[in-house]
Amino acid sequence: MGNVILKKDFKKTIFNILKLPLYILSSLIPKKSNLIVLGSSKGQHFADNSKYLYLYLKDIEEKKVNELDFYWITKNKELANKYSSDKRFIYGYTLKGMYVLLRARIAILTHSIEDLPSYLMGRKKIIQLWHGTPLKKIGYDADSWNERGKIKNSLKKAINKLFPYMDYMKCNYLVVASDQVKDSFETAFKISKDKMITLGQPRNDLFEEGKVVDAESRLAGYQKIISWLPTHRGFSDYTIVDLLKDYKFNEAKINEFLKKKKYLLVIKPHFVEKGELSKYLKGSSNILVYDEADPYPLLTKSEILITDYSSIFFDYMLTDRKIIFAPFDYEFYTKKVANLYYDYKDIVCGDICLDWEEICDHLDSNGENSTKYKSIKRIFNKYDFGNCERVYEFIKKI
């Protein structure tokens, strides 16, 4: 597996090096001062912080108060077709897409420079919104950097320096949710703290009370929506199905329990595991596999979040709703998959369950959120809402 990945990385590197003339050309093209482009998820999905900033820009454009010219650029043709009625949502590999990208002065990302065609990103101000406050180690802190060894890491850094469009973490500014998380981002991105701007995450504006959110019709008609969002186990062979098989997930029994209570359990897998999970489950009436890329509309409708090592719970705390932590494979995950920035026991602030039977026992437990819950919420979120507006005002100033 490791050798296959290395071969793919080598071929990709050579192919990307050949794009240098295009990057140089993109650096020479004059930029339009108020033109920005947005993208996410390597150009494959309309989701995350960039999505909600884009929707905010659309909203204020209708009110004729938007001072920015903006476009969503996707690399996914199916997605471009889906949103073809939106003239600001364009396929990157068209003349219009390339023209807009070349002329834009500012690029907004959530995952990496590859959210947009990176070789056309010359001389842009890059604002990295990222896709959450990290719990597991990311970027230069991730285990992959340690596993490669000093020589390979030095070579990788040299390539990034010579070919900036190949630098996964490249950005001029990094938007964070809290001052307290800057230490983690500083080492992960190799970016100074003065380039980190505490503005909050645009996607979290969705949790503001009174917001009207479109969600799947299949979520309607239940007493409670319970959402399980497990963390992807990276390149390990351990999958979401194993988290069911190995930890007492009796589908028929759990479905009957949910049915009696009029609860719906919604499982949001990582997109690479969706097919395997759908094959494993029998199609129970009160268990749903959520197949949308964006989980945030789901979370607005959820009374309970079940998660393990996903930092999505930092965001969900803004709802003040119940969180169940399910670190079934803690030892395996922290030793074989990813290290964490924080001691897990220090930051979890809800029921900790070690199998599915325990989860079912805790679904109906009530009580006020603990002092710890409120403290962790504020440590990791400086602001509750108004994040899109703060990011918009920042963009106008740079």
N, C-alpha and C positions, 0 to 999 in steps of 0.2 A: 504493500500500500504506500509506504513512504517513498520508495523508488519511483512509483508511478507519479506521485505528486511532484517530486523533484524534476522529473522529465517534463511534465506539463509546465511547471514554473520556468524551466530553462527555455522551452519553445516560446512561451509567452513573452519572456524577457527579450529574446532575439527579435521577435515580431514587433515589440514595442519600441525597441531601439531604432528600427527602420522608420519609425514615425517622426523622428527628430525634425526633418525639414518642415513638416506640417506644424509642429509646435513653434518653430522659429517664425514661420509665416504668420501664425496666429498672434505672435507677440508684436508683429509689425503693423497689424491692422488697427486703425484708429478706433477708440472705444467711445460709445455713446454714454455720457455721464450718468444718466438716470435709468439705464437699461440693466435689468437683472435677470438671471436665469436660475431656475430651481430644479433640483432633481433629488432622487433618493434611491436607496437599495440597488446600487449598480445600474440604475436606469430601468429596472424591471417592474417596480411597483409604484403606485400612487398611494403613499403612506407616510406616516411618521411626521416629524416636526416640520419638514418642508411643506408637506401637504397642507397642514393647518395654517401655516403662514401664507401659502398661496391662496387658500380659501378666504383668509382675512383680507388679502389684497384685492381679491375679486369683490368682496363685500363693500370695501370702502371705495372701490372704483365706481360701483353703482351709485354711491352717494356723492360722487364727483369730488372726493377729497384726497384721492390718491395722487401722490406726486411722482410715483415711479412707473416706468414701463416694464412689464414683467412677463415672463413666459415659463411654462413648465416644459422641460425637455425630457422625453422618454426615449429609451433604446428599444422599447417593446412595441412592435407594430400592432399587435392585438389591442394593447392598451390605448395606443393612439387612435385606433378605429373606434374603440368603446367611447372615447371622449371627443370624437370628431366634431361634435356640435360646438365645442368650446374652442374658439379661434386662438386662444392663448395656450392651448395644450397641443404641442406639436411633436412630431416624430423627428428625432435628431438627425437621421441620415437622409434628409431631404435638403434641397437648396435653401429653403426657408429656414430649416432647423440649423444648418451650418452657418448661414448668414447671421441669424440672431445670436448664436453662440459666439461667433467671432467678434461681433460688435459689442457684446455685453461687457460692462466694466466690473460687475459683481456677480459672483456665483454662490449659491446657497446649497449646502450639502447636508446629508445626515449620516452617511456611512464612510465614504471615502471619495477621493478625487475621481474615482471611476463611476460615481453617480451620474456624471456627464461624460461625453467623449473627451477624455482627459488631454489628448494630444492637441485639442483646440482651445486649451485653457491658458494660453500664454498671456502674461501681463494682466491678470485678473486679481481683484481682491476676493479672496475666498473666505467666506464665513461658514464655519463648521458648526451646525446646530447639534450634531451627534444624535444618537438615538437612545439616550437615557443616561442617568448617572450610574457609572459602572460599579458593580459589586464584584464581578470576576475581573481579573487583570486583563487589560487590553493593550493593543498597540505595541510599543517597545517594551512594555512590562510583561507581555504575554509569554507563555512558556515556549512558544515557537522560536523566539529570539534566543533563548538559552539553549534550546536543543540544537540549533544550527551550528553553534560554536563561534569563536571569535573571528576566525578567518572569513567564514561565510557571511557573518554579520557585517564585518568591515567592507566586504565586497558589495553587499546589499546597500549599505549606507553610501558608498562611493557612486553606485549606479543612481541612487536617488538624487545625489548632488548634481551629477552630470545630466541627468534626464529627469527634471522636476515633475513631469507629468506621470512618472512611475512611482512617485512617493505617495503611498497609500494615505499617510496621515497629514499631507501637506495642507496648510491653511494659514491665513493671516490673522484671523480672529476665531476664537472658540467661545461659543455661548454656553454658559453653565447655569445650573439651577440654584447653586448655593456657593458661598465663599469657602465653606468648609471642605468642598470636594476638589479644590484647585490643586492640592498636593498630588492627588492621583493622576489628574489630567496632565500635570506638568511633566511627570516622568513618562507617561504613556505617549504623549504627543511630542515630547522634547520641545515644548513651547513655553515661553516665559509667562509668568502670571499676569504681567501687564497687558498681555494680548488676550487674556480671558475676561469675558464680560458677563457679569451676573445679571441675567435678564429673565431667567425662567424658560421653561420649555413650551413652545407654542401649542403642542398637542394637549397640554394639561388645561388649557382654557376650556376644553370640552367638558370638564367636570364642573364648571361653574353652574350653580343652581339656576334653573330657568332656561338653560340652553336646550334648544330643540335639536334632537339628534336622530337621524335616520338610522335604523338598525334592521336586521333581518326580520321579516314577518314571522319566521319560525320561532322567534323569541317571545312572542305574545301569548298570553293566556295562562301563565304559570304564577304560582304564589311567590316563588323565588327562582332567580337565575344564579347558578353557582358556576363560576368559570375556573377551569384548571389550565394554567399556562406554565407548563414545565419548561425548563431550560434544555436547549439542544446539547447533546453530549459530544459535540465536535466530531473529531475523526475516530472516536472510539466506536466499537461495535455495539455498544449498549444503547438501546433505542427507547422511545416512548412506550413501545409495546412491552418491553422488559419491565418497565415501571408498573405495568398492569399485571403481568404474569407473576412477577416475583413478590408482589406486595398485596396479596389477598384481594385482588379485584375480581369479585364474582359478579359478572355482568348481569345475569338474570336476577340475582338477589338484590343488587344495588338498584337496578332499574325498578324493581317492585317497590322498594323502599321509597324511591323518588316519586313513583306514581301515586302512592298513597298520600304523600305529602304535597303533591302537585308542584314538585320541584323539577327544574331542568338542569342537568349537568352538561355544560358546554366545554368541550375540549378543544383548545387552540394549539395544534402542534406546530413545530417548525415546518416550513413548507416542504422540505425534503423528506419529511416523515409522514406527510398527509396520506399518501397512497397506502403505505404499510398499515397505518392505523385504521383506515377505512376498511381494509380487507379483514383485519383482525376482529373488529367489532361486528356484532350480529345485526345491527340496525334496530336497536332498542328504542322504544317510544320516547323515553325521557333522557336519552343520552344523545348528544348532537356533536358532530365534528364540525367545527367552525372553519370554513375554508377561505375566508377573506384574508387578504394580506394585512389589513389594518385591524388590530384588536380593540382600538379605543372606543368605537361605537358600542361594541360588546361590553366593555368595562363600565360604560355609563349606565347600562341596564342591569349590571350584576350586583346582587346584594352581598355576595361572598366571593373573595378571590382566594384560590388555592395556588400556591407556587412553591418553588424550592429555592433556587439561587438566582432567580431573575430579579433584576433591579426594578422591574415594573411595579413592584410593591411600593417603592418610594413615591411613585406618581399616584397610585391608587389611594394612598393615605390621605390625599387631598379630599376624598369623598367622606372620610371618617367612618368608612364601613369596615366590616369584619374581614380579617385576613387569617387564613390557616396556612401554616408553613409545613411543607411535606418534604423534608430533606432525607428521603428514604435511603439514598446511597451516598450519604455525606462523605464517608471515608474514601470510597472509590472516586467520587467526583473531585474532591480536593487534592487527591494524590495522583490521579490518572488523567483528569480532564483539564482542570483549571484551578489556579490559586486564586484566593480572594483578597481584596484590599483590606477587609475588616474581619475581626473575629465574629463569626456567625452568631454566636450567642449574645453578643453585645448589641446587635442591631435588630434581631427578630423581635417582634412585639405582638405576639398573638399565640394561639394554640399551636404547639408543635406535635405533629402526628407522624408516626413511623410506618403506617400501612393504611390501606383503604378502610378497614374496619374502624380504626380510630378516627378517621376523617368523618365517617358517617355518624359516629357518636358525638362529634363536636359541631355538627352543622346547626344544631338548634340551641347551642349554648349562647346565652346572651350576656349582657353586662356592659358597663361603660368602658370606653377605650381607656387603657391604662395611662398613667403619667408617662411611662416610657414611650408609648405609642405617640403621644403628643410631642414629646421631646425629639424623637427620631424624625417625625414628620417635619418639624421646624429646622432641624439640623440639615436635612437634605433638600428642603424647599424654602428658599428665602421668601418667595412670593407664592400666593395661592393662584391668582389669575391675572389677566391683563398682560400676559407674556407676549402675545403677538404684537400688541401696540408698542411695547418697549423695544422689541426687535426692529420693528418698522422705523421707529424714531432713531434708533442707532444707525440703521442703514442710510438714512437720509443725511447723517452727519459725516460719513466717511468719504 
